[in-house]
Amino acid sequence: MDFLLTYLEKLHTRLLQSFVAMDLLSWFASIPSTLKAHPEIFFSIASFFLLYIYRLKRSRSVPVNWPFIGMLPAMVAHVHHLHDYGAKILAASGMNFTFKGPWFTGMELFMTCDPANVNHVFNTHLPIYPKGEEFREMFEIFGESLLTTDDEKWKAQRKMIHNLMINRNFRAYELHISRNKVEKGLVPILNRFAEEKKIVDLEDLFTRLTFDTIFDMALGVDPGSLSPEFPIHPLAEALDVASEVIFHRHLVPKSWWKVMKWLNIGKERKLAIAGEKMDKFVKETIAKRREYISKNRCDQDDCKDEHAVPRADFLTTYMIQTPEDGKKPADIEEFYEFLHSNAKSLVLAGRDTTGAAMAWFFWLLCKNPRVQQKIVEELKANWPEVEDETSRNKNTPFDHDGLSKLVYLYAALCECLRLYPTVAVQRKSAIKTDVLPSGHTVHPGTVLIFHLYSMGRMEEIWGKDCLEFKPERWILDNGELKYEPSYKFFAFNSGPRICLGKEMSINKMKTIVAAMLYNFQIEIVEGHVVEPKLSVIMHMKNGLKARIIKKEKRGW
């Protein structure tokens, strides 16, 4: 198409030059004979108008690059639906587009949702595209954590977290924490809302649940966010601010937010206060937990809760596996610094991503009753036997093996994350000149924006039904899950940096969905507007307001 447009433009230029050189009256008189003798001229004139119409139509999708101010006006005009506007631009630009900001700001971004580019950057050529210093500056509130580091430091941290997660008791503890929080926290609160016929913000509820579970898994403490009083937790509040302000840093030139930070004003002041709150709370929690474990020394099998499940949170596991008297003090302090930095990023990842995903999932279920019914049928067919109504897990009876049988539910969750990836944007920078599979050249310092939200909306990637919520696209004819490469289904990152907690997150979501569909019917409040919030995590701007209806007879 680009070659054809270039050719036509050159042809039109030559025609215009000839129009000026000749007598226009005599030229018009000779039109019939000229067209008959030279039909390519008729083709050129017709194509001129087609080209004009094409350009006019395209200009409505692609922002104009104005002198001095660049494409900033278009972004400001569409900021209320920026993700959808980004998808529109990328669809009109063949999945790749260069955004140019105001002059002298250095704000030039290469936007892409091309799976080949994702594979190139996140897999085959990852060393050329580290997180980089600019990324670390943007996410400085999370310190030297797995989220922000590169190279050997990143490898060492990832290995440490991986080793903690494959501990023999961690999987059992993780499932126990999730089931316990759903059984004793989520279900009773939803029962109360159903009885009182009150409207509940499901996204807030899910975020509180996932906040409590991930914090317990990291530091062995239940912050009690999911309780009838709905307390405002200082760490959760600070994380909300951090997500909003860091996303703002992506939208404006670096110099702008740097000046705001230096002056300690506006959003940057809010971020600084949030950072202090986060540091204070995490440090105090680690110190208290560390003192408790040291004073009540026990092996891991003795560190049990009321149901005799061995404690296997990261902090307890590390201290029990490596007693302080057997480690160098410097190594111990290094671990606590590692845990302090990573606790914040782990809680952000485990709380916000899963909480937001659950909100989008139930919104999609309410819009697609056919899918909801198929999930219910699968749950009914695989629901484990429960001894009696007094069983402590009557609403959450699935163990890891049972959860693995829920294939259609897994497919539905993947389909939700395809359309509404909880991390809508990934950012990378090049450290040397490279050519992407799309043919675009990137230079040192080039910022690449991978728009995950757009990836799920491209016909070239997912077909003409890409906007449909269709779990069947994830299931093979033999009933097994269909594998999609991570550079195409990018919700859990791709390559060496793929999410370590993917299966843990999926299992947690399955547990929540099973308990809710077993006990309740969900109705979204009529007229409630659902749209993405401008944040690092794709929360809902207005939450998810719903009515909870208790099933007359629990179950099916």
N, C-alpha and C positions, 0 to 999 in steps of 0.2 A: 504494500500500500504506500509506504513512504517513497519508494523508488518511483511509483506512478505519479504521485503528487509532485515530486520534484521535476519530472519530465514535463508534466502539464504546465507547471508554472513557467518553465523556460519557454515553452511553445507560446503561451499567452504573451510573454514579454516580447517575443519576436513579432507577433501579430500587432501588438500595440505600436511598436516602432514603425511597422509598415503603414499603419493607419495615419500616422503623423506625416510620413513622407509623401503620401499620394493625395490626390484631390478627393475629398470625402464624397462629394456629390457624384462624381463619376464612378467612385468605388461602389456606392449604394446601387447605382444603376446596373452595375455589372455583377451584382450578387448572385442572381440565378445561374448565369453561365459559370461563374467562379466556383460555386458550390458543386455544379455538375462536373466541372473539370477537376476540382480538388475536394473530394468528399472528406478528406482529413480535416479541412477547415471547419466543416459542419460539426464533425466529431469534437473538435477543440472547443468550439463555442458552447456546445451542449455540456461538455465536461466542465467548462468554466463554471456554469451555474450549479452543476452537481457538486463541484469542489467547494463553491461558496456555501452551499447548504450544509455540506459535511463539516466545514470549518465552523459555521455558526452553531451547529448542533454540538460539536466537540467543545467549543469554547464555554458552553454552559456547564460542562463537567470538569474541565481543567482550568485552574486559576490563572488569571492574567499576571504576567510578570511586569509590574509597573516600574517606571524609573524611580530610583531612590528607595521606595518603600517595598519593592519586590512583591511577593505574593501574600504579604501579611494581611491586607484587607480581606482577602477571601477566607483566610483562616479565622479572622475575627468575626466575619459575617456568619460563618457556619460553626462557631464554637459550641453552640447549643446541641449540635448533633455531629460532633467532630469525627467519631468513628464511622458513621454511615457516609459522611462526606469523603473520608479517606478511601472507603471501599469504592465509592463512585469514581473518584479520580483514578485509582489503580485499575479499575475495570476499563475505563476509557483510554488508559495509557499502556495497555498490554502487561499489566502487573508490575510495572516499574515506572518510577516518576522521580524527577529531581525537584525538590522544593527549594526556592530561593527566597531568603529573608531580606530585610532591609540592607542597603549597601553599608559597607564598613563594619558590619556586625559579625561577619564570618559565619552567618547562619545559613548554611547550605546543607540540605539533608537529602540523601538518596533513599527514597521509600520503595520498598519491594514486598511482594507477597508470593514471589516465584519460588516454588519448592526446590528448583535446581540451585538457586542462589542460597537458600537456607542450607542445603546439603553442603554446598561449597564452603560456606563461612563457618558453620557449626560442626562440620565433620572433617572433610578432607583438607581444609586449609585453616584450621582453628588457630595455629600459632601466629598467623598473620593478623588475626582479629581478636586480640585479648580484650578484656573488659576495659583496660586502659585507665590512665590517670583522670581523664574527664569524667568517666563513669564513677570512679571512686569519690571524686569531689561531689558529684550529684547525690550519691548515697552515703556520704560521709557519716551520717548519723548512725549507721550500722557498723562502723569501725572496720577493723581488718578481719572480716568474716568470710565465710564461704561465698556469700553473695557478691563480694567486691574484689576478692583477691585473684591473682593469676599465678601461673607457673608453679614453682615448687611449693610455695606457701599454700596455694589452693589445693595441690595434690595431697599435701600432708593433712590439711583440715578435712578434706573429703574422705580420706582413708580413715581418719579417727572417727568421724561420724558414721561411716559405713560399718566399722568394727563394732561400734556401740549398738547399732541397729540390728546386727546379726547375732547379738548376744543370745544365749540359749533361752533366756527368760523374757527377752524384750517383746517378741511377737505375742506371747501369751498376755503380758502386761498391757500391751497396746490395745488388744481386743477387749480385755477386761475393762479398761478405763472407758473405752467408747461405749460398750454395752451398759456399764454402770451409770454413765452420765445420761444416756438415753432413757434407761429404765427409771432412774430415780429423779432425773431432772426434767427432761423434755416431755415425756408422756404425762406426768402429773400436772405440769404447767398448762399443757394443751387441754387436758381434762378440765382444768379450772376455767379456761377461756371458753370452752364449749358449754359448760354449765352456766356461766354468767352471760353467755351470748355476747361476748365482747370481741372487738376487732383486734387482731394481733399483727404486728410487723414480723413476718416470718424470717426475713433476712436478719433482723436484729437478733431473733431467737437463735437462728443457726450460728451466727457469728459468736454469740456468747457460749454456745455449746462447744464449738471447735476451739475457742480461746481457752476454755477450762481444760479440755483434753490435751491440747498440745503443750500447754504450760506444765501440766502434771507430768507429761512424758519427758519434758526437758529437765525440769528442776524438782520433780517429786512433790509439788504443792498444788492443791486445787484452789485457785483464786476465788471461787464462788461467784463467778459472774452470772451463771445461769441459776438464779434463785428467784423466788416470787417477788422480791422487792426490786429486781432489775437494777442493781447498784451500778453506778458509773465507775468503772475501774480505771485508775490513772494510767496504767500501761496501755490498755485498749484505746483509751481516749488519745493518748500520745501517738499511737500507731495510725489512727485515723488522720490526724493532722499531718504526720509524716508522708503518708500516701498521697494526700492532696497536694502538698507543697512540692514534693519531688516531681509529680506529674507536671506541675506548673513550670518547674525548671526545664522540662523538656520542650515547652512551648515557646519560651522566650529566649532571646540571645543570652549567651553566658554572661556577657558584661552587665546586663540588666540585673540579673538576680545576684551577681557578685556585689554590685553597688548596694543593693538592698540589704545584703548580708552585712556589709561593712558598716552601713548606717544603722543596722539593727532595727529595721522598720518593716511594716507590712507582713507578708507571708513568711519572710525569712525570720522575723522576730518570733512568730508563732512556732516555727520549726526549732529554733534554738531552745525555747521553753520546753517543747515536747521532748527534745533530746535530753535535757537535764532530768526531766521526770522519768524517762525510760532508764537512764543510767542509774539513777538513785534507787529505783524500785528493784531492778535486776540485781544490783550489787548487794542490797540489803537482803534480798531473798536468798542469794547464793551463800552469803555469810551465815545467815540463820540456819539454813539447811546443812551447811558444812559443819557447824558447831554441833547440831543435833546428832548427825551421823557419827561424829567423832566421840561424843559423850556416850552414845548408845551403840557402841561397837558391836556388830553382828555380821555373820556371813549372810549372803544374799537370800538363802532359804529361810532365814529367821526374820528378815525384814519384810514382813507380810502385812497385808491389810486384814480387815475383818473376815474376808472369805478365803484366807490362806493362799492368796496369789502373791508370789514373790515380787517385791518391788524391783523394777528394772528401769527406772528413769535414768537419763544420761548421767546425772550427778551421782546418784547412789551407785550405779554400775561402775563408774570410774573409780570411786573411792574404795569400793569393796574389792574390785579386781586388783587395784594397785594401792595397798595400804601406805599411808603417808610415811611410816617409819621405814618403808622399803624403797622410797623414791627420793631423789634429790629435791630439796626445797625449790630450786629454780624450776624444775620440771613441773612440780605441783602448781606453782604460781602461774606458769605458762599455760597449764590446763585451765585454770580459773579465768585467765584473761581470754583464752579461746572460747570458753563457755559463755562468758559475759558478752562477747561480741556476737556469737552465734545464737544465743538465746533470743535476742531481739529479732534476727532475721528468720530463725526457725518459727517463732511465734507468728510473725507477719505472714510467712508462707503457709503455715499450717492452719492459722485462724482464718485469714481473709480469703484465701483461694477456695478452701472447702466451703466456708460459710456462704460466699457469693455464688459458688457453683450450685449449692442446694437451692438457693432462692430462684435462680434462673431455671433450674430443673423443674421445680414444682409449678412455676409459672407456665412452662411448656406443657407439663402434664395436664394442667387445667384447660389449656387451649386445645389439647389433643387427647380427648377421652379414649380414643381407640388404643393409643399407646398405653395409657394408664391401665386399661382393662387387660391388656396382654401381660403387663408386669404383674398385676394381681393374680392372673391365672398361673404364671410361673411361680410366684411366691406360694400360692396354695398347693401346687403340685410338689413343692420341695420343702414345705414347712415342717420342721422337726417335731417329733412327739414331745409334748410338754406334760410332765407328771401330773400337775394339778394347778389350780389357779393361784396357789400360794408360792409357786416356783419363783425364785428371784429373777429368772430370765424369761418369764412367760411372753414378754413382748419382743425380746431380742434373743431368740434361742439359737441363732446360727453361729457355728464355729467357723474356722477358716475353711475347712473342707466344704461345709454347707454353703458358704458365701460363694465359693468358686463354681457352684452349680448354677448360679443365677446369671446365665449367659445373656438373656434378653435385657435384663436390668443393666448389665455391664455395657451392652451396646447402646442403650438409651442414654446412659451417662456420658459415653464417648460422643454421641451425637449432640448432646447438650453442650459439651466443651468444644466441639467443632464450631458451633454457631456462636457460642458465648464463652470464648476462652477467658479465664479469670485474669490472666496477664495478657492484656490486649496488644501490648507493644514490647518488642525487644530491641535493644540498642547495641550497636557494635561500632568500633573504630578500626581503621586499617593502619598498620605501622609501616607498610611499604606498598608500592604500586602493584596492582593486581587487576586481572580482567575476570569479571564474573561470567558464569555460563550464559547470562542474558546478553552478553556482548558489551556491557558497560564497564568502563575503566574507572577504578577507584584509586585515589592517591593517598599518601600518608596524611592522616588527620581527617580523612573523609568520614563523616558520620553516616552510618547505615541504620535505617529504621525498618524493622521487620514488623509488618502490620498483621498480627495473627487474626484479628477480627475480620480482615478482608479475605484471608486465605480460605475461610469457610464459606465465602460468598462468591467464589470465582467458578464460573461454569467450566473453564479450562481445567480446573482441578477436580471438581466434584460432580460435574454434569449439569444438565439443564434443571434438575430438581434440587440444586444446591441450597435453595432457601427453605426447603421443606424439612421439617423435623421427622426424620425417617430412620429409626434404629435398624431397620432391615438392611441398610447399606453396609452394616458392620458384621453381618452374619452370612456364612457360606451356605450352600445348598445342603450340606450335611449337618447343619445346625451348630457348627463350631464358629468361634469368633474369627472374623476376617482380620488379618494383619495389615495395618497400614504403616508405612515407614514414618519415623518420628519427624522427618523433615517435611512431610505432607500433613500429618496430624501433629501439630506443634505445641499442643496444650501443655505438655510436660517437658518442654525444652527438647533439645536434640543433641546427639553426639556425646562426648565425654561429660558434658555438664547436664545430662538428662537427670530429671528429678529423682533423688534417692527415695523419696516417700510416696512414689506413685501408687503402688499397691496398697500401702497403708491408707492413703487418702480415698482410694476407690472402695476399700472395705468399710471405711467409716461411713461413706455416703450410702453404701448398700444397707448398712445397719440402720441408719436413720430412715431411709425410704421404707424399708420393710416394716418397722415399728409404726410409722405414721399411717401407711396404707392399711395396716392390720386393724388399727383402732379408729381412724377418722376419715372423714371426707373433707376436702379442702375446697373452699369457694373464694375466688379472688373478688374483692369488693368491686361492685360495678362502677365503672367510670374511673377506676384507679389507673393513673398513668405510669407505665413501666418504661423506663429508658435508662441507658447507661450513665453512670456518673463519671465525670472527668477526674480520674484518679489512676495511680499505678495499678491498682486492682480494680477490675470491672464490677464495682458495686452497683446497685440500683440507686438512681438518684433520689427516688421517693420511697425506698424500701419496697416491701411486698406486703401490702395490707390484705388480710384474708379473714374469713370466718371459718371457725373450726366446728365441724358437726360430728358428734360422737356417733359411731355406728350403733344401731339398735342392738345388734348382737356382734360382739367383738369377733373379728376374723373375717370369714368369707361368706 
